[in-house]
Amino acid sequence: MKHFMVIRRPVVTEKGLAAKENARTLCLEVAPSATKTDIKAAVEKIFKVKVELVRTANFHGKERRRGKYAGFRPDWKKAFVKLKEGEKMVEYAAHV
């Protein structure tokens, strides 16, 4: 997979920003078919940092209703990428 196809966007939430500041961990939405090695290679290539650990979580789409019509949000995958000690923390706005 191409590196920019693996990483879709950063997940900017209170919990994600706290992990970024306190635990040197990036929260990213990634392609559902991406493996941990794909994610590690993409982060190292795009942000030019060294990755220590990658954890992933799959989320199933919730049901959404508009009156009598029902549908589902798409399934998605989140990656928690921990950077090695001494690496500079990534600023999302600088790479978009």
C-alpha positions in Angstrom: 0.0 0.0 0.0 1.1 3.6 -0.6 1.9 5.5 2.6 -0.7 8.2 2.1 -3.4 5.5 1.4 -2.6 3.8 4.8 -3.0 6.9 7.0 -6.4 8.7 6.5 -6.4 11.4 9.1 -5.5 12.1 12.7 -8.1 11.4 15.4 -8.3 14.7 17.3 -10.2 14.1 20.5 -9.5 14.9 24.1 -8.4 11.4 24.8 -6.2 11.3 21.7 -4.6 14.7 22.5 -3.9 13.6 26.1 -2.2 10.4 24.8 -0.1 12.5 22.4 1.1 14.9 25.2 1.6 12.4 28.0 2.5 9.1 26.4 4.2 10.1 23.0 1.3 8.3 21.2 -0.4 9.4 18.0 -4.0 8.4 17.3 -4.7 8.0 13.6 -7.5 6.7 11.5 -6.1 4.2 9.0 -7.3 2.0 6.2 -9.2 -1.1 7.5 -6.9 -3.4 5.4 -3.7 -1.9 6.8 -1.4 -4.1 8.9 0.7 -2.9 11.8 3.9 -3.1 9.7 2.2 -1.0 7.0 1.2 1.6 9.6 4.7 1.7 11.1 6.3 2.2 7.7 3.8 4.9 6.7 4.3 6.9 9.9 8.1 6.6 9.7 8.1 7.7 6.0 5.6 10.6 6.2 6.5 12.1 9.6 10.2 11.1 9.6 10.2 9.7 13.1 11.0 6.3 14.6 8.1 4.1 15.9 8.4 1.9 18.9 4.9 0.3 19.0 1.7 0.1 17.0 -1.7 -0.9 18.5 -4.8 -1.1 16.4 -8.6 -1.2 17.1 -11.5 -1.9 14.7 -14.7 -0.1 15.1 -18.0 -1.2 13.6 -20.3 1.4 12.0 -23.2 2.5 14.1 -26.8 2.5 12.8 -28.0 6.0 11.8 -31.7 6.9 11.2 -33.3 9.7 9.2 -36.9 9.4 10.0 -38.1 6.1 8.5 -34.8 5.5 6.6 -32.0 3.6 8.3 -28.4 3.0 7.3 -25.0 2.3 8.8 -21.9 4.4 9.1 -18.9 2.7 7.6 -16.5 0.5 9.7 -13.2 2.1 10.4 -9.8 1.3 12.1 -7.9 3.3 14.6 -4.1 3.0 15.2 -2.2 4.1 18.3 1.4 4.7 17.3 3.9 5.1 20.1 7.1 7.0 19.2 10.6 6.0 20.4 12.2 7.9 23.3 13.8 11.1 22.2 11.8 11.5 19.0 10.2 14.9 18.4 6.4 14.9 18.7 4.5 15.3 15.4 2.4 18.4 14.8 -0.5 17.4 12.6 -1.1 20.8 10.9 2.5 21.0 9.6 2.1 17.8 7.5 -1.4 18.4 6.0 
